[in-house]
Amino acid sequence: MRRRDFIALASAAAALPCTVQAQQGKAQTVERPMIPRSWLNEKTTVTEAEAANPGIRDGRAERFANAAKPFGFQNRRWEELKALVLPGDEIWTFSSPAESWERLAGRAGVALVRDGVPIRVIFTMMN
């Protein structure tokens, strides 16, 4: 198996729910965090996140109107993330550790955090 195939498979598996044993003996499904908490950098707001990710501003915006919206071609994902926000939720920026960038596996973006756990992410940078 090639390295990139393994990384893709591992990334997909990490996003799947896992089953754990509850205290009363019943199994329940618990979502794994989308990214480790250690990747979270700083709390932000919807307004700040949209200002930092304004979408594209070149000729493609004429052909793809939604791409000129916040988060560009990922605007739909951004709107879905905003729709999931509940009272008490937070939006954070994140970045994987420096070693991951050195190994060409770096990731950065915006995360929806609920009860301290990143539950939805949008990757804005990858290498």
N, C-alpha and C positions, 0 to 999 in steps of 0.2 A: 504494500500500500504506500502510495506516495505521501509525502509530508502534508501537502495541501489538502489531499483527500482526507487524511486523518484529522487535520485541524477542522475541516468542515463538518465531519462526522461528530467529532467531540463537541463542537459548538452547538450542533443541533441537539445532541443528547443532553447537554447541560441545561437546555431550555425546557426539557420535558418535565412534567410533574413527577414527583416521586411519592411512593406510598410509605407511610410510617405507622407504627403501632401506637394507638392512643392509649391513655391511662385505663379506660374501661374495657380494653381488650378489642375494641373495634378498630379496623384499619381506616385511615382517612388519607385523602390526597392533600399534599402540601406543595405549593409552588416553590421551586428553588429560586433564589435571587437571579435576576438576569445578569448581573455583574456583581463582583465582590464589593462589599461596603468600603473596603480599603481604597477602591478606585474613586470614590466620591471626593470632589475637590471643594466646591463651594455652593451654598444655597443661592438660588436665583429666582427670578419671577418670570411669568409669562412674557411680560413686556420686555424685560432684559434679554430673555432667550430669543425672542423674535427679532430684536434689534441686532443681536450678535449673529443671527442667521437669516439675513434679509431675502434670500433667494437670489436667482440669477438676474443680472442687469445687462445682458448682452443680446445679440440678435435672436437667440433662441426663445426669448420671452415673447416675441411676436408669434411664433409658431406654437408655443406651449405656455398659454396664459397662466396656468397654475404654477409654473416654475418660477414666476416672478413673486409669488407669495412667500411668506416666511418658511424657511427650510426647503425652498426650491422644489425639486422633484419629490421630496419626501413630505410635502405639505399635508397630504392625506393622513400619513402616519402621525404627524404633529397634531392635526385636528382630532384624531382618534385618542391620542394621549391626553389632550386637554379635556376631552369629554369624560375621561375616566377619573379626573381629579375629584376627590371627596374632601370635605372639611378635615383639616389636620394633615393632609398630604403636602408634600414638598417637592419642588423641582430643583434638581442639582445638576451642575456640570460634573463631568467625570473624565478621567484619563487613565489608561492602563499604565503600569510601571515603566520606567525608562528602559528596563531590559527588554520589554516586549517591543518597544520601538526600535531598539538596536537589532533585534531579531526579525524585523519586518513583520511584526504581528501586533503593532500598536493599534489601539482603539480609543476614541474620544467622542464625547457627545453630551447628550442631555438625558437625565433619568427622572422618572416619576418615582418618588420614594414614599412608601406607606409604612408607618410604624417602624421606621429605620431600615426597611428592606426595599431595594430597588425592584420594582415590579414591571416596569416598562422602560425601554431605552430607545433612543434614536442615535445611531452612529452618524456623526458629522465628519469624522476624519478616520481614515484607516491607512495603514501602509503595509 
